[in-house]
Amino acid sequence: MSDATSPENRSLTPGLYIVSTPIGNLGDITLRAVEVLRQCDGVACEDTRVTGKLLKHLGISKPMWRYDDHSEHRDRTRLVESMRSKAVALVSDAGTPMVSDPGYRLVNDCRAEGIPVTALPGACAAISGLALSGLPNDRFLFAGFLPSKEKARRETLDELAAVDATLVFYETAPRLTKSLAAIEAALPDREVAVAREITKLHEELRRGLPSGLLAYYDANPPKGEIVLLVGPPPESIASEEDADAMLRNALRTMKASQAAAQVAKATGMDRKTLYARAMGLRLA
Protein backbone atom coordinates (compact mmCIF):
# COMPACT_ATOMS: atom_id res chain seq x y z
CA MET A 1 0.00 0.00 0.00
CA SER A 2 1.52 3.36 -1.01
CA ASP A 3 2.21 6.13 1.48
CA ALA A 4 -0.37 8.91 1.17
CA THR A 5 2.37 11.47 1.76
CA SER A 6 4.70 10.15 -0.95
CA PRO A 7 5.50 12.46 -3.93
CA GLU A 8 3.21 10.43 -6.20
CA ASN A 9 0.19 11.18 -4.01
CA ARG A 10 0.77 14.83 -3.17
CA SER A 11 -1.10 17.32 -5.35
CA LEU A 12 0.34 20.52 -6.74
CA THR A 13 -1.08 23.92 -5.90
CA PRO A 14 -2.79 25.43 -8.98
CA GLY A 15 -0.54 27.76 -10.96
CA LEU A 16 2.27 27.80 -13.50
CA TYR A 17 5.38 25.65 -13.04
CA ILE A 18 8.38 26.55 -15.24
CA VAL A 19 10.19 23.25 -15.83
CA SER A 20 13.68 22.95 -17.31
CA THR A 21 14.19 19.93 -19.57
CA PRO A 22 17.38 18.23 -20.82
CA ILE A 23 19.36 19.89 -23.63
CA GLY A 24 20.56 16.56 -24.98
CA ASN A 25 21.19 13.90 -22.38
CA LEU A 26 17.86 12.72 -20.96
CA GLY A 27 19.63 11.85 -17.71
CA ASP A 28 19.85 15.56 -16.94
CA ILE A 29 16.18 15.85 -16.00
CA THR A 30 15.93 16.74 -12.30
CA LEU A 31 14.01 14.70 -9.73
CA ARG A 32 11.86 17.72 -8.95
CA ALA A 33 11.04 18.23 -12.65
CA VAL A 34 9.90 14.61 -12.91
CA GLU A 35 7.75 15.03 -9.79
CA VAL A 36 6.04 18.14 -11.16
CA LEU A 37 5.45 16.57 -14.56
CA ARG A 38 3.86 13.57 -12.87
CA GLN A 39 1.61 15.65 -10.62
CA CYS A 40 0.58 18.49 -12.94
CA ASP A 41 -2.77 18.61 -14.73
CA GLY A 42 -1.24 19.32 -18.12
CA VAL A 43 1.85 20.53 -19.99
CA ALA A 44 2.19 23.64 -22.16
CA CYS A 45 4.97 23.05 -24.68
CA GLU A 46 6.55 24.31 -27.92
CA ASP A 47 6.17 21.04 -29.82
CA THR A 48 3.93 18.24 -28.56
CA ARG A 49 5.99 15.69 -30.50
CA VAL A 50 9.23 16.65 -28.75
CA THR A 51 7.65 16.85 -25.29
CA GLY A 52 5.70 13.67 -25.96
CA LYS A 53 8.96 11.77 -26.43
CA LEU A 54 10.30 13.09 -23.12
CA LEU A 55 7.12 12.20 -21.24
CA LYS A 56 7.10 8.72 -22.78
CA HIS A 57 10.73 8.24 -21.69
CA LEU A 58 9.69 9.20 -18.15
CA GLY A 59 6.62 6.93 -18.22
CA ILE A 60 4.27 9.92 -17.89
CA SER A 61 1.01 10.55 -19.75
CA LYS A 62 -0.45 14.07 -19.55
CA PRO A 63 -2.60 16.36 -21.69
CA MET A 64 -0.35 18.65 -23.77
CA TRP A 65 -1.17 22.06 -25.20
CA ARG A 66 0.99 23.72 -27.81
CA TYR A 67 2.23 27.08 -26.59
CA ASP A 68 4.86 29.48 -27.90
CA ASP A 69 5.27 33.24 -28.04
CA HIS A 70 3.36 33.32 -31.33
CA SER A 71 0.26 31.82 -29.73
CA GLU A 72 -2.77 34.08 -29.97
CA HIS A 73 -3.74 36.22 -27.01
CA ARG A 74 -7.04 34.37 -26.50
CA ASP A 75 -5.19 31.04 -26.28
CA ARG A 76 -2.87 32.46 -23.65
CA THR A 77 -5.81 33.98 -21.76
CA ARG A 78 -7.59 30.61 -21.75
CA LEU A 79 -4.43 28.91 -20.46
CA VAL A 80 -4.01 31.47 -17.68
CA GLU A 81 -7.64 31.10 -16.62
CA SER A 82 -7.22 27.32 -16.40
CA MET A 83 -4.46 27.83 -13.82
CA ARG A 84 -6.95 29.16 -11.29
CA SER A 85 -7.87 25.53 -10.66
CA LYS A 86 -5.14 23.52 -12.39
CA ALA A 87 -1.36 23.10 -12.13
CA VAL A 88 0.24 23.64 -15.55
CA ALA A 89 3.86 22.84 -16.37
CA LEU A 90 5.56 25.03 -19.00
CA VAL A 91 8.44 23.41 -20.90
CA SER A 92 10.48 24.31 -23.96
CA ASP A 93 11.85 21.77 -26.43
CA ALA A 94 15.17 21.80 -24.54
CA GLY A 95 16.63 23.69 -21.61
CA THR A 96 15.12 26.45 -19.49
CA PRO A 97 11.98 28.21 -20.76
CA MET A 98 12.42 31.92 -21.54
CA VAL A 99 16.20 31.64 -22.08
CA SER A 100 15.74 32.33 -25.82
CA ASP A 101 12.62 30.19 -25.57
CA PRO A 102 8.88 30.90 -25.13
CA GLY A 103 7.21 31.90 -21.89
CA TYR A 104 7.80 35.60 -21.27
CA ARG A 105 4.26 36.74 -22.13
CA LEU A 106 2.66 33.83 -20.30
CA VAL A 107 4.54 34.56 -17.06
CA ASN A 108 3.67 38.27 -17.29
CA ASP A 109 -0.01 37.45 -17.76
CA CYS A 110 0.07 35.07 -14.80
CA ARG A 111 1.66 37.73 -12.62
CA ALA A 112 -0.93 40.28 -13.71
CA GLU A 113 -3.78 37.89 -12.84
CA GLY A 114 -2.33 36.84 -9.50
CA ILE A 115 -1.58 33.28 -10.65
CA PRO A 116 1.28 31.70 -8.66
CA VAL A 117 4.44 31.08 -10.71
CA THR A 118 7.14 28.60 -9.65
CA ALA A 119 10.48 28.15 -11.46
CA LEU A 120 12.40 24.86 -11.28
CA PRO A 121 16.13 25.20 -12.03
CA GLY A 122 17.74 22.79 -14.46
CA ALA A 123 19.65 22.38 -17.71
CA CYS A 124 20.65 25.54 -19.60
CA ALA A 125 22.94 25.47 -22.63
CA ALA A 126 24.26 29.00 -22.02
CA ILE A 127 25.47 28.16 -18.50
CA SER A 128 26.90 24.78 -19.54
CA GLY A 129 28.73 26.40 -22.46
CA LEU A 130 30.19 29.06 -20.19
CA ALA A 131 31.42 26.41 -17.76
CA LEU A 132 33.01 24.36 -20.56
CA SER A 133 34.69 27.32 -22.27
CA GLY A 134 37.16 28.25 -19.56
CA LEU A 135 36.57 31.93 -20.39
CA PRO A 136 36.13 34.39 -17.50
CA ASN A 137 32.79 33.67 -15.82
CA ASP A 138 32.69 36.15 -12.95
CA ARG A 139 30.75 38.47 -15.29
CA PHE A 140 28.92 37.42 -18.42
CA LEU A 141 26.20 38.73 -20.72
CA PHE A 142 23.77 36.38 -22.40
CA ALA A 143 22.70 38.03 -25.67
CA GLY A 144 20.57 35.34 -27.33
CA PHE A 145 21.05 34.82 -31.07
CA LEU A 146 23.07 37.24 -33.18
CA PRO A 147 20.91 38.85 -35.91
CA SER A 148 20.71 36.98 -39.19
CA LYS A 149 21.35 40.08 -41.34
CA GLU A 150 24.99 41.05 -41.81
CA LYS A 151 24.54 44.76 -41.03
CA ALA A 152 22.51 44.11 -37.88
CA ARG A 153 25.00 41.45 -36.76
CA ARG A 154 27.88 43.90 -37.14
CA GLU A 155 26.00 46.65 -35.28
CA THR A 156 25.21 44.29 -32.42
CA LEU A 157 28.86 43.29 -32.03
CA ASP A 158 29.94 46.95 -32.16
CA GLU A 159 27.40 47.75 -29.45
CA LEU A 160 28.63 44.93 -27.20
CA ALA A 161 32.35 45.39 -27.84
CA ALA A 162 32.97 47.55 -24.77
CA VAL A 163 30.99 45.36 -22.34
CA ASP A 164 33.44 44.19 -19.69
CA ALA A 165 32.18 40.61 -19.59
CA THR A 166 32.22 37.35 -21.52
CA LEU A 167 29.56 37.48 -24.23
CA VAL A 168 27.37 34.39 -24.63
CA PHE A 169 25.31 33.75 -27.77
CA TYR A 170 23.24 30.92 -29.16
CA GLU A 171 23.88 30.02 -32.79
CA THR A 172 22.73 27.53 -35.41
CA ALA A 173 25.19 25.34 -37.29
CA PRO A 174 24.44 26.84 -40.76
CA ARG A 175 25.10 30.38 -39.49
CA LEU A 176 28.19 29.72 -37.36
CA THR A 177 30.81 30.71 -39.95
CA LYS A 178 28.95 33.95 -40.74
CA SER A 179 28.95 34.87 -37.06
CA LEU A 180 32.63 33.96 -36.67
CA ALA A 181 33.46 36.12 -39.69
CA ALA A 182 31.58 39.02 -38.11
CA ILE A 183 33.43 38.52 -34.82
CA GLU A 184 36.76 38.38 -36.66
CA ALA A 185 35.97 41.73 -38.32
CA ALA A 186 34.68 43.42 -35.16
CA LEU A 187 36.73 41.78 -32.38
CA PRO A 188 39.71 40.10 -34.06
CA ASP A 189 41.86 39.81 -30.94
CA ARG A 190 39.23 38.42 -28.57
CA GLU A 191 39.39 34.79 -27.55
CA VAL A 192 36.36 32.87 -28.77
CA ALA A 193 34.90 29.49 -27.78
CA VAL A 194 32.48 27.28 -29.70
CA ALA A 195 30.59 24.75 -27.54
CA ARG A 196 28.68 22.29 -29.70
CA GLU A 197 26.32 19.39 -28.97
CA ILE A 198 26.58 19.97 -25.21
CA THR A 199 25.78 16.85 -23.10
CA LYS A 200 25.48 14.71 -26.25
CA LEU A 201 27.73 11.94 -27.58
CA HIS A 202 29.72 14.24 -29.88
CA GLU A 203 30.13 17.16 -27.48
CA GLU A 204 32.86 19.52 -28.67
CA LEU A 205 34.58 22.60 -27.29
CA ARG A 206 36.99 24.58 -29.47
CA ARG A 207 38.66 27.77 -28.35
CA GLY A 208 40.96 30.26 -30.06
CA LEU A 209 41.02 33.48 -32.07
CA PRO A 210 38.05 33.99 -34.40
CA SER A 211 40.26 33.67 -37.50
CA GLY A 212 41.42 30.19 -36.50
CA LEU A 213 37.95 28.97 -35.59
CA LEU A 214 36.56 30.38 -38.82
CA ALA A 215 39.16 28.49 -40.85
CA TYR A 216 38.40 25.27 -38.97
CA TYR A 217 34.63 25.41 -39.37
CA ASP A 218 34.92 26.49 -43.01
CA ALA A 219 36.76 23.22 -43.59
CA ASN A 220 34.62 21.20 -41.15
CA PRO A 221 30.98 22.34 -41.36
CA PRO A 222 29.43 21.88 -37.90
CA LYS A 223 26.22 20.14 -36.90
CA GLY A 224 23.96 20.47 -33.89
CA GLU A 225 23.16 23.20 -31.39
CA ILE A 226 25.88 25.74 -30.58
CA VAL A 227 26.82 28.14 -27.80
CA LEU A 228 29.20 30.82 -29.08
CA LEU A 229 31.25 32.74 -26.50
CA VAL A 230 33.48 35.79 -26.83
CA GLY A 231 35.96 36.70 -24.12
CA PRO A 232 35.90 40.13 -22.45
CA PRO A 233 38.02 43.07 -23.60
CA PRO A 234 41.65 43.18 -22.42
CA GLU A 235 42.15 44.67 -18.97
CA SER A 236 44.91 47.06 -19.98
CA ILE A 237 44.98 49.66 -22.73
CA ALA A 238 46.67 48.31 -25.82
CA SER A 239 50.10 49.52 -26.88
CA GLU A 240 50.43 51.74 -29.94
CA GLU A 241 51.79 48.74 -31.86
CA ASP A 242 48.76 46.64 -30.87
CA ALA A 243 46.40 49.45 -31.82
CA ASP A 244 48.09 49.85 -35.20
CA ALA A 245 47.76 46.12 -35.87
CA MET A 246 44.05 46.23 -34.98
CA LEU A 247 43.55 49.32 -37.14
CA ARG A 248 45.26 47.70 -40.13
CA ASN A 249 43.00 44.69 -39.81
CA ALA A 250 39.87 46.84 -39.47
CA LEU A 251 40.84 49.08 -42.41
CA ARG A 252 40.60 46.10 -44.73
CA THR A 253 36.83 46.21 -44.54
CA MET A 254 35.81 49.63 -43.21
CA LYS A 255 36.41 53.36 -43.32
CA ALA A 256 38.99 55.05 -41.06
CA SER A 257 36.27 56.51 -38.82
CA GLN A 258 34.63 53.11 -38.39
CA ALA A 259 37.97 51.40 -37.73
CA ALA A 260 38.85 54.01 -35.12
CA ALA A 261 35.48 53.57 -33.39
CA GLN A 262 35.87 49.79 -33.29
CA VAL A 263 39.40 49.85 -31.90
CA ALA A 264 38.43 52.52 -29.37
CA LYS A 265 35.70 50.22 -28.01
CA ALA A 266 38.06 47.27 -27.89
CA THR A 267 41.00 49.04 -26.24
CA GLY A 268 39.68 52.07 -24.39
CA MET A 269 42.00 54.34 -26.37
CA ASP A 270 40.94 57.81 -27.50
CA ARG A 271 38.86 57.67 -30.68
CA LYS A 272 40.24 60.89 -32.18
CA THR A 273 43.81 59.71 -31.67
CA LEU A 274 43.00 56.39 -33.28
CA TYR A 275 41.33 58.13 -36.22
CA ALA A 276 44.48 60.15 -36.84
CA ARG A 277 46.57 56.97 -36.71
CA ALA A 278 44.14 55.21 -39.05
CA MET A 279 44.43 58.01 -41.60
CA GLY A 280 48.21 57.83 -41.34
CA LEU A 281 48.17 54.06 -41.88
CA ARG A 282 45.86 54.43 -44.85
CA LEU A 283 48.18 56.94 -46.49
CA ALA A 284 51.34 54.97 -45.70
Buried (B, 14 or more C-beta within 10 A) or exposed (E): EEEEEEEEEEEBEBBBBBBBBBBBEEEBBBEBBBBBBBBBBBBBBBBBEBBBEBBEEBEBEBEBBEBBEEBEEEEBEEBBEBBEEBBBBBBBBBBBBBBBBBBEBBBEBBEEEEBEBBBBEBBBBBBBBBEBBEBBBEEBBBBEBBBEEEEEBBEBBBEBBEBEBBBBBBBEBEBBBBBBBBBBBBBBBBBBBBBBBBBBEEBBBBBBBBBBBBBBBEEEEBEBBBBBBBBBBEEEEBEEEBBBBBBBBBBEEBEBEBBBBBBBBBBBBEBEEBBEBBBEBEEE
